[in-house]
Amino acid sequence: MSFLGFLLLGLIAGAIAKLILPGRQGGGWLITLLLGVVGALLGGFLGGLLFHVGYNGFFSLQSWIIAIVGSLIVLIVYGAITGRRSRV
């Protein structure tokens, strides 16, 4: 997968993760892009480590599921960190 394709996958996966996760998350499109790309990397790492699967290309359903699940994990962690910081 090309670098621009990976960025686009991360952006869309981050946006889908924000739609799936209930509640209000802060951050604009730049934060969504960063969380999505980090989530896609995390999902690819965990998918390869635990299930021996990886990215097969931009249009592969497996790649999208890995990226979205990784983005959900990163978004939950990000929400826990920023939520705790805003209350203090």
Gaussian input, Z-matrix of N, CA and C with variables (Angstrom, degrees):
# hf/3-21g

backbone

0 1
 N
 C     1     B1
 C     2     B2     1     A1
 N     3     B3     2     A2     1     D1
 C     4     B4     3     A3     2     D2
 C     5     B5     4     A4     3     D3
 N     6     B6     5     A5     4     D4
 C     7     B7     6     A6     5     D5
 C     8     B8     7     A7     6     D6
 N     9     B9     8     A8     7     D7
 C    10    B10     9     A9     8     D8
 C    11    B11    10    A10     9     D9
 N    12    B12    11    A11    10    D10
 C    13    B13    12    A12    11    D11
 C    14    B14    13    A13    12    D12
 N    15    B15    14    A14    13    D13
 C    16    B16    15    A15    14    D14
 C    17    B17    16    A16    15    D15
 N    18    B18    17    A17    16    D16
 C    19    B19    18    A18    17    D17
 C    20    B20    19    A19    18    D18
 N    21    B21    20    A20    19    D19
 C    22    B22    21    A21    20    D20
 C    23    B23    22    A22    21    D21
 N    24    B24    23    A23    22    D22
 C    25    B25    24    A24    23    D23
 C    26    B26    25    A25    24    D24
 N    27    B27    26    A26    25    D25
 C    28    B28    27    A27    26    D26
 C    29    B29    28    A28    27    D27
 N    30    B30    29    A29    28    D28
 C    31    B31    30    A30    29    D29
 C    32    B32    31    A31    30    D30
 N    33    B33    32    A32    31    D31
 C    34    B34    33    A33    32    D32
 C    35    B35    34    A34    33    D33
 N    36    B36    35    A35    34    D34
 C    37    B37    36    A36    35    D35
 C    38    B38    37    A37    36    D36
 N    39    B39    38    A38    37    D37
 C    40    B40    39    A39    38    D38
 C    41    B41    40    A40    39    D39
 N    42    B42    41    A41    40    D40
 C    43    B43    42    A42    41    D41
 C    44    B44    43    A43    42    D42
 N    45    B45    44    A44    43    D43
 C    46    B46    45    A45    44    D44
 C    47    B47    46    A46    45    D45
 N    48    B48    47    A47    46    D46
 C    49    B49    48    A48    47    D47
 C    50    B50    49    A49    48    D48
 N    51    B51    50    A50    49    D49
 C    52    B52    51    A51    50    D50
 C    53    B53    52    A52    51    D51
 N    54    B54    53    A53    52    D52
 C    55    B55    54    A54    53    D53
 C    56    B56    55    A55    54    D54
 N    57    B57    56    A56    55    D55
 C    58    B58    57    A57    56    D56
 C    59    B59    58    A58    57    D57
 N    60    B60    59    A59    58    D58
 C    61    B61    60    A60    59    D59
 C    62    B62    61    A61    60    D60
 N    63    B63    62    A62    61    D61
 C    64    B64    63    A63    62    D62
 C    65    B65    64    A64    63    D63
 N    66    B66    65    A65    64    D64
 C    67    B67    66    A66    65    D65
 C    68    B68    67    A67    66    D66
 N    69    B69    68    A68    67    D67
 C    70    B70    69    A69    68    D68
 C    71    B71    70    A70    69    D69
 N    72    B72    71    A71    70    D70
 C    73    B73    72    A72    71    D71
 C    74    B74    73    A73    72    D72
 N    75    B75    74    A74    73    D73
 C    76    B76    75    A75    74    D74
 C    77    B77    76    A76    75    D75
 N    78    B78    77    A77    76    D76
 C    79    B79    78    A78    77    D77
 C    80    B80    79    A79    78    D78
 N    81    B81    80    A80    79    D79
 C    82    B82    81    A81    80    D80
 C    83    B83    82    A82    81    D81
 N    84    B84    83    A83    82    D82
 C    85    B85    84    A84    83    D83
 C    86    B86    85    A85    84    D84
 N    87    B87    86    A86    85    D85
 C    88    B88    87    A87    86    D86
 C    89    B89    88    A88    87    D87
 N    90    B90    89    A89    88    D88
 C    91    B91    90    A90    89    D89
 C    92    B92    91    A91    90    D90
 N    93    B93    92    A92    91    D91
 C    94    B94    93    A93    92    D92
 C    95    B95    94    A94    93    D93
 N    96    B96    95    A95    94    D94
 C    97    B97    96    A96    95    D95
 C    98    B98    97    A97    96    D96
 N    99    B99    98    A98    97    D97
 C   100   B100    99    A99    98    D98
 C   101   B101   100   A100    99    D99
 N   102   B102   101   A101   100   D100
 C   103   B103   102   A102   101   D101
 C   104   B104   103   A103   102   D102
 N   105   B105   104   A104   103   D103
 C   106   B106   105   A105   104   D104
 C   107   B107   106   A106   105   D105
 N   108   B108   107   A107   106   D106
 C   109   B109   108   A108   107   D107
 C   110   B110   109   A109   108   D108
 N   111   B111   110   A110   109   D109
 C   112   B112   111   A111   110   D110
 C   113   B113   112   A112   111   D111
 N   114   B114   113   A113   112   D112
 C   115   B115   114   A114   113   D113
 C   116   B116   115   A115   114   D114
 N   117   B117   116   A116   115   D115
 C   118   B118   117   A117   116   D116
 C   119   B119   118   A118   117   D117
 N   120   B120   119   A119   118   D118
 C   121   B121   120   A120   119   D119
 C   122   B122   121   A121   120   D120
 N   123   B123   122   A122   121   D121
 C   124   B124   123   A123   122   D122
 C   125   B125   124   A124   123   D123
 N   126   B126   125   A125   124   D124
 C   127   B127   126   A126   125   D125
 C   128   B128   127   A127   126   D126
 N   129   B129   128   A128   127   D127
 C   130   B130   129   A129   128   D128
 C   131   B131   130   A130   129   D129
 N   132   B132   131   A131   130   D130
 C   133   B133   132   A132   131   D131
 C   134   B134   133   A133   132   D132
 N   135   B135   134   A134   133   D133
 C   136   B136   135   A135   134   D134
 C   137   B137   136   A136   135   D135
 N   138   B138   137   A137   136   D136
 C   139   B139   138   A138   137   D137
 C   140   B140   139   A139   138   D138
 N   141   B141   140   A140   139   D139
 C   142   B142   141   A141   140   D140
 C   143   B143   142   A142   141   D141
 N   144   B144   143   A143   142   D142
 C   145   B145   144   A144   143   D143
 C   146   B146   145   A145   144   D144
 N   147   B147   146   A146   145   D145
 C   148   B148   147   A147   146   D146
 C   149   B149   148   A148   147   D147
 N   150   B150   149   A149   148   D148
 C   151   B151   150   A150   149   D149
 C   152   B152   151   A151   150   D150
 N   153   B153   152   A152   151   D151
 C   154   B154   153   A153   152   D152
 C   155   B155   154   A154   153   D153
 N   156   B156   155   A155   154   D154
 C   157   B157   156   A156   155   D155
 C   158   B158   157   A157   156   D156
 N   159   B159   158   A158   157   D157
 C   160   B160   159   A159   158   D158
 C   161   B161   160   A160   159   D159
 N   162   B162   161   A161   160   D160
 C   163   B163   162   A162   161   D161
 C   164   B164   163   A163   162   D162
 N   165   B165   164   A164   163   D163
 C   166   B166   165   A165   164   D164
 C   167   B167   166   A166   165   D165
 N   168   B168   167   A167   166   D166
 C   169   B169   168   A168   167   D167
 C   170   B170   169   A169   168   D168
 N   171   B171   170   A170   169   D169
 C   172   B172   171   A171   170   D170
 C   173   B173   172   A172   171   D171
 N   174   B174   173   A173   172   D172
 C   175   B175   174   A174   173   D173
 C   176   B176   175   A175   174   D174
 N   177   B177   176   A176   175   D175
 C   178   B178   177   A177   176   D176
 C   179   B179   178   A178   177   D177
 N   180   B180   179   A179   178   D178
 C   181   B181   180   A180   179   D179
 C   182   B182   181   A181   180   D180
 N   183   B183   182   A182   181   D181
 C   184   B184   183   A183   182   D182
 C   185   B185   184   A184   183   D183
 N   186   B186   185   A185   184   D184
 C   187   B187   186   A186   185   D185
 C   188   B188   187   A187   186   D186
 N   189   B189   188   A188   187   D187
 C   190   B190   189   A189   188   D188
 C   191   B191   190   A190   189   D189
 N   192   B192   191   A191   190   D190
 C   193   B193   192   A192   191   D191
 C   194   B194   193   A193   192   D192
 N   195   B195   194   A194   193   D193
 C   196   B196   195   A195   194   D194
 C   197   B197   196   A196   195   D195
 N   198   B198   197   A197   196   D196
 C   199   B199   198   A198   197   D197
 C   200   B200   199   A199   198   D198
 N   201   B201   200   A200   199   D199
 C   202   B202   201   A201   200   D200
 C   203   B203   202   A202   201   D201
 N   204   B204   203   A203   202   D202
 C   205   B205   204   A204   203   D203
 C   206   B206   205   A205   204   D204
 N   207   B207   206   A206   205   D205
 C   208   B208   207   A207   206   D206
 C   209   B209   208   A208   207   D207
 N   210   B210   209   A209   208   D208
 C   211   B211   210   A210   209   D209
 C   212   B212   211   A211   210   D210
 N   213   B213   212   A212   211   D211
 C   214   B214   213   A213   212   D212
 C   215   B215   214   A214   213   D213
 N   216   B216   215   A215   214   D214
 C   217   B217   216   A216   215   D215
 C   218   B218   217   A217   216   D216
 N   219   B219   218   A218   217   D217
 C   220   B220   219   A219   218   D218
 C   221   B221   220   A220   219   D219
 N   222   B222   221   A221   220   D220
 C   223   B223   222   A222   221   D221
 C   224   B224   223   A223   222   D222
 N   225   B225   224   A224   223   D223
 C   226   B226   225   A225   224   D224
 C   227   B227   226   A226   225   D225
 N   228   B228   227   A227   226   D226
 C   229   B229   228   A228   227   D227
 C   230   B230   229   A229   228   D228
 N   231   B231   230   A230   229   D229
 C   232   B232   231   A231   230   D230
 C   233   B233   232   A232   231   D231
 N   234   B234   233   A233   232   D232
 C   235   B235   234   A234   233   D233
 C   236   B236   235   A235   234   D234
 N   237   B237   236   A236   235   D235
 C   238   B238   237   A237   236   D236
 C   239   B239   238   A238   237   D237
 N   240   B240   239   A239   238   D238
 C   241   B241   240   A240   239   D239
 C   242   B242   241   A241   240   D240
 N   243   B243   242   A242   241   D241
 C   244   B244   243   A243   242   D242
 C   245   B245   244   A244   243   D243
 N   246   B246   245   A245   244   D244
 C   247   B247   246   A246   245   D245
 C   248   B248   247   A247   246   D246
 N   249   B249   248   A248   247   D247
 C   250   B250   249   A249   248   D248
 C   251   B251   250   A250   249   D249
 N   252   B252   251   A251   250   D250
 C   253   B253   252   A252   251   D251
 C   254   B254   253   A253   252   D252
 N   255   B255   254   A254   253   D253
 C   256   B256   255   A255   254   D254
 C   257   B257   256   A256   255   D255
 N   258   B258   257   A257   256   D256
 C   259   B259   258   A258   257   D257
 C   260   B260   259   A259   258   D258
 N   261   B261   260   A260   259   D259
 C   262   B262   261   A261   260   D260
 C   263   B263   262   A262   261   D261

   B1=1.4460
   B2=1.5241
   B3=1.3104
   B4=1.4570
   B5=1.5268
   B6=1.3199
   B7=1.4562
   B8=1.5260
   B9=1.3140
   B10=1.4688
   B11=1.5289
   B12=1.3137
   B13=1.4614
   B14=1.5150
   B15=1.3337
   B16=1.4550
   B17=1.5266
   B18=1.3376
   B19=1.4695
   B20=1.5203
   B21=1.3218
   B22=1.4596
   B23=1.5324
   B24=1.3183
   B25=1.4648
   B26=1.5239
   B27=1.3326
   B28=1.4593
   B29=1.5160
   B30=1.3179
   B31=1.4621
   B32=1.5227
   B33=1.3158
   B34=1.4578
   B35=1.5321
   B36=1.3370
   B37=1.4676
   B38=1.5216
   B39=1.3251
   B40=1.4621
   B41=1.5174
   B42=1.3299
   B43=1.4624
   B44=1.5297
   B45=1.3256
   B46=1.4633
   B47=1.5229
   B48=1.3204
   B49=1.4694
   B50=1.5256
   B51=1.3378
   B52=1.4689
   B53=1.5197
   B54=1.3198
   B55=1.4635
   B56=1.5263
   B57=1.3340
   B58=1.4655
   B59=1.5149
   B60=1.3268
   B61=1.4577
   B62=1.5232
   B63=1.3247
   B64=1.4640
   B65=1.5251
   B66=1.3087
   B67=1.4601
   B68=1.5029
   B69=1.3012
   B70=1.4620
   B71=1.5186
   B72=1.3137
   B73=1.4495
   B74=1.5104
   B75=1.2950
   B76=1.4567
   B77=1.5189
   B78=1.2852
   B79=1.4551
   B80=1.5100
   B81=1.2903
   B82=1.4544
   B83=1.5129
   B84=1.3066
   B85=1.4556
   B86=1.5205
   B87=1.3400
   B88=1.4556
   B89=1.5335
   B90=1.3257
   B91=1.4600
   B92=1.5279
   B93=1.3267
   B94=1.4639
   B95=1.5220
   B96=1.3417
   B97=1.4584
   B98=1.5197
   B99=1.3173
   B100=1.4624
   B101=1.5310
   B102=1.3350
   B103=1.4641
   B104=1.5225
   B105=1.3165
   B106=1.4650
   B107=1.5109
   B108=1.3288
   B109=1.4607
   B110=1.5253
   B111=1.3295
   B112=1.4664
   B113=1.5271
   B114=1.3335
   B115=1.4554
   B116=1.5168
   B117=1.3145
   B118=1.4620
   B119=1.5269
   B120=1.3314
   B121=1.4614
   B122=1.5262
   B123=1.3298
   B124=1.4601
   B125=1.5281
   B126=1.3190
   B127=1.4623
   B128=1.5191
   B129=1.3226
   B130=1.4650
   B131=1.5188
   B132=1.3423
   B133=1.4556
   B134=1.5240
   B135=1.3434
   B136=1.4644
   B137=1.5268
   B138=1.3293
   B139=1.4622
   B140=1.5173
   B141=1.3153
   B142=1.4518
   B143=1.5175
   B144=1.3204
   B145=1.4569
   B146=1.5306
   B147=1.3202
   B148=1.4631
   B149=1.5260
   B150=1.3267
   B151=1.4679
   B152=1.5320
   B153=1.3190
   B154=1.4651
   B155=1.5279
   B156=1.3314
   B157=1.4597
   B158=1.5238
   B159=1.3132
   B160=1.4541
   B161=1.5117
   B162=1.3055
   B163=1.4592
   B164=1.5189
   B165=1.3323
   B166=1.4610
   B167=1.5104
   B168=1.2945
   B169=1.4438
   B170=1.5109
   B171=1.3069
   B172=1.4558
   B173=1.5205
   B174=1.3031
   B175=1.4582
   B176=1.5340
   B177=1.3105
   B178=1.4584
   B179=1.5291
   B180=1.3200
   B181=1.4636
   B182=1.5263
   B183=1.3042
   B184=1.4600
   B185=1.5278
   B186=1.3213
   B187=1.4605
   B188=1.5206
   B189=1.3153
   B190=1.4566
   B191=1.5199
   B192=1.3229
   B193=1.4675
   B194=1.5203
   B195=1.3231
   B196=1.4626
   B197=1.5234
   B198=1.3248
   B199=1.4651
   B200=1.5274
   B201=1.3169
   B202=1.4668
   B203=1.5271
   B204=1.3203
   B205=1.4705
   B206=1.5284
   B207=1.3139
   B208=1.4656
   B209=1.5162
   B210=1.3246
   B211=1.4595
   B212=1.5180
   B213=1.3254
   B214=1.4628
   B215=1.5255
   B216=1.3150
   B217=1.4613
   B218=1.5229
   B219=1.3179
   B220=1.4682
   B221=1.5215
   B222=1.3186
   B223=1.4607
   B224=1.5284
   B225=1.3192
   B226=1.4635
   B227=1.5269
   B228=1.3173
   B229=1.4680
   B230=1.5284
   B231=1.3249
   B232=1.4674
   B233=1.5269
   B234=1.3344
   B235=1.4546
   B236=1.5187
   B237=1.3346
   B238=1.4676
   B239=1.5226
   B240=1.3231
   B241=1.4641
   B242=1.5268
   B243=1.2996
   B244=1.4678
   B245=1.5115
   B246=1.3303
   B247=1.4723
   B248=1.5058
   B249=1.3004
   B250=1.4568
   B251=1.5199
   B252=1.3218
   B253=1.4528
   B254=1.5215
   B255=1.3408
   B256=1.4628
   B257=1.5150
   B258=1.3246
   B259=1.4609
   B260=1.5217
   B261=1.3087
   B262=1.4730
   B263=1.4972
   A1=107.38
   A2=116.78
   A3=120.71
   A4=110.70
   A5=115.62
   A6=121.20
   A7=111.33
   A8=117.93
   A9=121.02
   A10=111.05
   A11=116.99
   A12=120.22
   A13=111.64
   A14=115.92
   A15=120.06
   A16=110.57
   A17=118.23
   A18=121.19
   A19=111.35
   A20=116.92
   A21=120.77
   A22=110.67
   A23=116.86
   A24=121.07
   A25=110.36
   A26=117.46
   A27=121.39
   A28=112.56
   A29=117.49
   A30=121.40
   A31=111.02
   A32=116.41
   A33=120.49
   A34=110.41
   A35=117.32
   A36=120.23
   A37=110.82
   A38=118.06
   A39=121.29
   A40=111.79
   A41=116.95
   A42=120.47
   A43=111.04
   A44=117.29
   A45=120.51
   A46=110.02
   A47=116.94
   A48=120.38
   A49=110.88
   A50=117.14
   A51=119.90
   A52=111.60
   A53=116.86
   A54=120.16
   A55=111.90
   A56=116.94
   A57=120.78
   A58=111.21
   A59=117.14
   A60=121.46
   A61=109.95
   A62=117.13
   A63=118.61
   A64=111.05
   A65=115.18
   A66=120.37
   A67=111.49
   A68=113.98
   A69=119.41
   A70=109.82
   A71=116.02
   A72=121.57
   A73=109.08
   A74=115.44
   A75=120.04
   A76=111.07
   A77=115.21
   A78=120.23
   A79=111.83
   A80=115.60
   A81=121.86
   A82=110.78
   A83=115.23
   A84=120.16
   A85=111.77
   A86=117.97
   A87=120.46
   A88=110.61
   A89=116.93
   A90=120.58
   A91=109.98
   A92=116.65
   A93=120.52
   A94=110.70
   A95=117.02
   A96=121.01
   A97=110.59
   A98=116.77
   A99=119.98
   A100=111.76
   A101=116.34
   A102=119.53
   A103=111.49
   A104=116.77
   A105=120.53
   A106=112.64
   A107=117.33
   A108=120.47
   A109=110.52
   A110=116.95
   A111=119.96
   A112=110.08
   A113=116.15
   A114=120.19
   A115=112.58
   A116=116.58
   A117=119.84
   A118=110.57
   A119=116.97
   A120=120.51
   A121=111.09
   A122=116.04
   A123=120.65
   A124=110.68
   A125=116.64
   A126=120.73
   A127=111.91
   A128=116.91
   A129=120.37
   A130=111.87
   A131=116.39
   A132=120.22
   A133=111.36
   A134=115.83
   A135=119.95
   A136=111.59
   A137=116.81
   A138=119.97
   A139=111.79
   A140=116.77
   A141=120.28
   A142=112.25
   A143=116.28
   A144=121.10
   A145=111.97
   A146=116.58
   A147=120.40
   A148=113.90
   A149=116.72
   A150=119.99
   A151=113.82
   A152=117.49
   A153=122.93
   A154=112.00
   A155=115.78
   A156=121.22
   A157=107.97
   A158=115.94
   A159=120.68
   A160=110.69
   A161=115.11
   A162=121.12
   A163=109.58
   A164=115.51
   A165=120.40
   A166=112.84
   A167=118.26
   A168=122.21
   A169=110.13
   A170=115.90
   A171=121.26
   A172=112.13
   A173=118.30
   A174=121.64
   A175=112.86
   A176=117.21
   A177=121.26
   A178=109.91
   A179=116.58
   A180=121.20
   A181=111.01
   A182=116.43
   A183=121.50
   A184=111.06
   A185=118.40
   A186=122.00
   A187=111.22
   A188=117.38
   A189=121.43
   A190=111.93
   A191=116.46
   A192=119.77
   A193=110.58
   A194=117.27
   A195=121.16
   A196=110.37
   A197=117.39
   A198=121.44
   A199=111.45
   A200=118.09
   A201=121.02
   A202=110.97
   A203=117.44
   A204=120.24
   A205=109.89
   A206=117.21
   A207=120.14
   A208=111.80
   A209=117.92
   A210=121.66
   A211=111.73
   A212=117.22
   A213=120.30
   A214=110.78
   A215=117.12
   A216=120.89
   A217=110.37
   A218=116.57
   A219=120.50
   A220=110.75
   A221=117.94
   A222=121.33
   A223=111.54
   A224=117.56
   A225=120.96
   A226=110.21
   A227=116.77
   A228=120.40
   A229=110.23
   A230=116.98
   A231=121.37
   A232=110.81
   A233=117.36
   A234=120.89
   A235=112.52
   A236=116.41
   A237=119.72
   A238=110.98
   A239=117.28
   A240=120.36
   A241=111.01
   A242=117.68
   A243=120.16
   A244=111.51
   A245=118.24
   A246=121.05
   A247=111.71
   A248=116.13
   A249=121.00
   A250=110.20
   A251=117.30
   A252=121.37
   A253=111.64
   A254=117.95
   A255=120.30
   A256=112.63
   A257=117.71
   A258=120.53
   A259=113.16
   A260=116.69
   A261=120.47
   A262=111.21
   D1=137.65
   D2=-179.87
   D3=-74.10
   D4=164.42
   D5=-179.12
   D6=-62.53
   D7=-43.33
   D8=179.18
   D9=-67.68
   D10=-36.65
   D11=175.73
   D12=-64.64
   D13=-38.57
   D14=178.07
   D15=-66.91
   D16=-40.45
   D17=176.38
   D18=-62.83
   D19=-42.24
   D20=178.64
   D21=-65.44
   D22=-41.97
   D23=176.19
   D24=-59.92
   D25=-43.89
   D26=179.22
   D27=-64.99
   D28=-40.32
   D29=179.22
   D30=-63.87
   D31=-47.31
   D32=-178.75
   D33=-69.10
   D34=-40.56
   D35=178.24
   D36=-63.74
   D37=-38.90
   D38=176.75
   D39=-64.94
   D40=-40.28
   D41=178.30
   D42=-66.73
   D43=-40.38
   D44=178.03
   D45=-66.13
   D46=-39.65
   D47=178.46
   D48=-63.25
   D49=-38.16
   D50=176.71
   D51=-66.05
   D52=-34.23
   D53=177.77
   D54=-72.04
   D55=-35.99
   D56=-178.75
   D57=-72.98
   D58=-41.47
   D59=-175.42
   D60=-75.20
   D61=124.57
   D62=-179.50
   D63=-72.55
   D64=159.47
   D65=179.50
   D66=98.49
   D67=-178.76
   D68=-177.42
   D69=-109.85
   D70=117.73
   D71=177.58
   D72=-103.08
   D73=140.60
   D74=178.01
   D75=-81.85
   D76=176.62
   D77=176.81
   D78=100.35
   D79=144.15
   D80=178.37
   D81=-96.15
   D82=-154.43
   D83=-176.16
   D84=-69.09
   D85=-30.87
   D86=179.66
   D87=-67.80
   D88=-43.86
   D89=176.73
   D90=-64.31
   D91=-39.66
   D92=177.39
   D93=-61.09
   D94=-42.83
   D95=178.27
   D96=-62.43
   D97=-47.56
   D98=-178.42
   D99=-64.12
   D100=-45.89
   D101=178.53
   D102=-63.80
   D103=-38.70
   D104=178.99
   D105=-65.87
   D106=-42.81
   D107=179.50
   D108=-68.36
   D109=-43.81
   D110=176.90
   D111=-63.01
   D112=-41.10
   D113=177.62
   D114=-64.39
   D115=-39.29
   D116=177.63
   D117=-64.87
   D118=-40.76
   D119=176.12
   D120=-63.51
   D121=-45.52
   D122=179.04
   D123=-62.76
   D124=-44.77
   D125=178.67
   D126=-61.62
   D127=-41.58
   D128=177.72
   D129=-65.35
   D130=-39.96
   D131=178.29
   D132=-65.15
   D133=-49.35
   D134=-179.16
   D135=-67.24
   D136=-38.27
   D137=178.40
   D138=-63.81
   D139=-40.36
   D140=177.74
   D141=-70.68
   D142=-37.79
   D143=-177.75
   D144=-72.39
   D145=-46.12
   D146=-174.10
   D147=-89.24
   D148=-39.94
   D149=-171.63
   D150=-117.91
   D151=0.10
   D152=179.74
   D153=57.73
   D154=41.43
   D155=175.09
   D156=-122.23
   D157=157.83
   D158=-179.86
   D159=-147.06
   D160=-168.02
   D161=179.57
   D162=-79.33
   D163=127.22
   D164=178.86
   D165=-103.09
   D166=-3.92
   D167=-178.18
   D168=140.87
   D169=170.08
   D170=-175.18
   D171=-65.01
   D172=-37.33
   D173=-174.30
   D174=-94.49
   D175=9.78
   D176=179.24
   D177=-82.57
   D178=130.52
   D179=178.11
   D180=-61.66
   D181=-36.13
   D182=178.04
   D183=-60.25
   D184=-42.30
   D185=178.35
   D186=-63.41
   D187=-40.63
   D188=-179.90
   D189=-67.00
   D190=-42.53
   D191=179.26
   D192=-64.53
   D193=-43.23
   D194=178.01
   D195=-60.39
   D196=-46.26
   D197=-177.52
   D198=-66.74
   D199=-40.42
   D200=-178.73
   D201=-69.25
   D202=-43.13
   D203=178.66
   D204=-63.82
   D205=-43.17
   D206=176.74
   D207=-62.77
   D208=-39.10
   D209=178.18
   D210=-67.06
   D211=-36.73
   D212=175.90
   D213=-62.47
   D214=-43.02
   D215=178.79
   D216=-61.97
   D217=-47.51
   D218=-179.18
   D219=-65.18
   D220=-38.42
   D221=179.87
   D222=-66.92
   D223=-37.19
   D224=176.71
   D225=-65.16
   D226=-44.19
   D227=178.70
   D228=-65.05
   D229=-42.77
   D230=178.87
   D231=-62.21
   D232=-42.16
   D233=178.07
   D234=-64.74
   D235=-36.87
   D236=178.35
   D237=-68.48
   D238=-37.16
   D239=179.99
   D240=-72.37
   D241=-48.76
   D242=-176.93
   D243=-74.39
   D244=-30.64
   D245=176.76
   D246=-66.75
   D247=-39.47
   D248=179.35
   D249=-69.90
   D250=-38.42
   D251=-178.34
   D252=-69.10
   D253=-34.90
   D254=-177.01
   D255=-74.22
   D256=-23.66
   D257=-179.61
   D258=-81.98
   D259=-23.68
   D260=-175.52
   D261=-76.29

